Amino acid sequence: GHRFGNRMLTGLVSWIFGDRFTDMLSGYRAFSRRFAKSYPALASGFETETELTVHALELDMITAEVQTAYGARRVGSVSKLSTIRDGFRILATIGRLMRDGRPLMFFGAISGAVMLAALGLGAPGVAEYLGTGLVPRFPTAFLCGTLAVLSCISLVSGVILETVSLGRREIRKQDLAELARV
């Protein structure tokens, strides 16, 4: 379970933020002074590795991985990891980081899902209207219209927030460059 979850979560982060890590949840980490000063430690527990990875990817920091072998746990020792609970906490952290760092992707996905729901619910009504000229399910038509508007609002919100996020990312990169010169 741990290995499958690790691969799935690492793959999700690679897909959203960039493909530079093969195993983001294990191993030791060493940081430059610049990285340590720029890192906003918000998480506690196993989510910290995810935040560290995403922070390094967003700032396009130089990273390296040293492959290590998984081995059997020593007899008598117990894992502190709760596969399901910690997996969902890491997944929630990825969602939060995606919302903050890649808002167009986040709100675009919500927009797409809501629009698909509107189209799925509205297709029978549109087909019936085209055939008979009547709208017998007015509440459903109203719901579909509302969902379509909410989908558009979500998409526009994502576009606006993406612009803000890109500006903030550029400012952080400039601040890191100034730290390097000092």
N, C-alpha and C positions, 0 to 999 in steps of 0.2 A: 504494500500500500504506500509506503513512504517513497519508494523509488518511482512508482507510477505518478504519484502526486507531484513529486519533485520535477519530473520530466514535463508533466502537463503545465504546471505553473511557470516553469522556466520557458517553455514553448510559448505560452500566452504572453509573457513579458517580452520575449523576442519578437513576436508578431506585432505587438502594439508599439514598442519603444525602440526596436532595432535589434538585429541578430548579432550579438557579440559574445554571448555567454552560453555555455553548454550546461552549467550547473550553478544556479545562483543561490541555492539554499544550503550549500555545505562548504566547508573549508575555512581557512583563516583569511583575514584581510589585512592589507597594509595600505596606509593612506599617505598621500602627500600633505604637507601643511596646508596648501591651498584648498584641497578637498575637505580636510577636517574643519577648516574655518567656514567653508561655504555650506556644509551639511546641516540642514535643519532637523535635528533629531526629534521626530514627532512620535514614532512608534516605540512600543516596548514588546518584548517577546520575539517570536519568530518572524514578525513582520519587518523587523529592522533590516534583515538581509535584502528584502524586496525593495525597501526605500533606498538603501545604499546603492543597489544595482541601478535602479531607475534614475537616481540623482547623477550617477556617473555617466549613464547613457545620455541624459538630457543635456549635460554640460560637455559632452563629447570628450570626456577625460580619457587619458591613456590608461588602458587596463590590460591585464594579462591573467591568464588562468594557468595554474599548475595542476595537472591531472593527478588525482590521488585515488587509490583503490579503496572501495568499500570493503570493510572486513566485519567479521562477526563481533558482536558486542562481548565484552569480557563477562565471564560467568559471574552472576550476582549483581551486575549493574542493570539499571532500568532506564529506558528512554524517557526523557521529559516531554517528548513530542506526543501530542494527542492528534492522531492523523486527521480525523474528521474536523474537530473543533479548530485546530490550528490551520488546517487547510482552508476552511471557510474564512478565518480571520485574514489569512494571506490573500485570498481571493477578494475580500472586501477592500483590503489595502490597494490591490491592483486596480480595482474599480475607482477608488478615490483618487489615486495617482493618475489614472486615465482621465477622469473628469477634470482634474486640475491641469494636467500636462498636455492632453490631447482632447480638448473639449469638442472639436468638430467630429472626431471619430465617436466619442461617447454620445453626444446629443444626436448625431447623425444616425447612430444605431437605434436609439430610442425613436427618432422620427420615422425611420424605416419600418420598425415594428408596428408603430401606431398606424402608419399609412396602410400597411398590409392588412391590419385588422379592419380599418375603415373600408378598404376595397373588398375584403372577404365578406364583410357583413352587408355591404351595399350592392354587390354584384347581382344577387337575385332580385332585388328591388329595381335596379336599373333595367335588367332584362324584362321584368314584368311591365315596367313603364314603357319601354320601347315596343312591346307587343300589344299592350292594351291602351296605353295613354293614361293610365291611372296609377296613383301612388297609394296602395292599400295599407302599407306599413309606414305611416308617417313618423312614429317615434323612432323607428330604425333608421329612416332617412335622416332625421334630425341628429341622431347619435353619430351616424357616419360623417355628416357634415362637420359636426363638432370635433370628431377625431381627426379629420383632415386638417382643420384649422390648427388644432394642437400639434399635429405633426409639423406643419409649416413653422409654427412658433418655435418648436424645439430645434428645427434645422437652422433658423435664423439666429437663435441664441447660440448655437454651436459655432456659427460663422463669426459672430461678434466676439465670443469668448476666445476663439482660436487666435484672432488678431491680437487681443490683449495678452494671451499666453505667449505668443511669439515675441512680442515686445519685451515682456518680462524676462524671457529666456535670453534674449540678446543683451539686456542690461546685466544679467547675472554673468554672462560670458565676459563682458567688458570689465566687470568688477573683479573677476578672477584674473584677467590679464593684468590689471593694475596691481593686484596682490602679488603676482609673480614678479613684477618689476621692483617691488619694495623689498 
